[in-house]
């Protein structure tokens, strides 16, 4: 299983990623702005999703909206 970002770069556990598009967080009024960086990502069972920590919350993001930082 290889997880790839929007540019085709391979993502590994613990990498840093950057959001490439403004995204609304489902079930919340929060918005992730373009350019926001997440450190220490965790890979999931699905190769199109990664888990990112945001403060005390955990957010699952699709890799098509991320690029390796």
Secondary structure by P-SEA (a helix, b strand, c coil): cccccccccccccbbbbbbcbbbbccccccccccccccccccccccccbbbbbcccbbbbbbccccccc
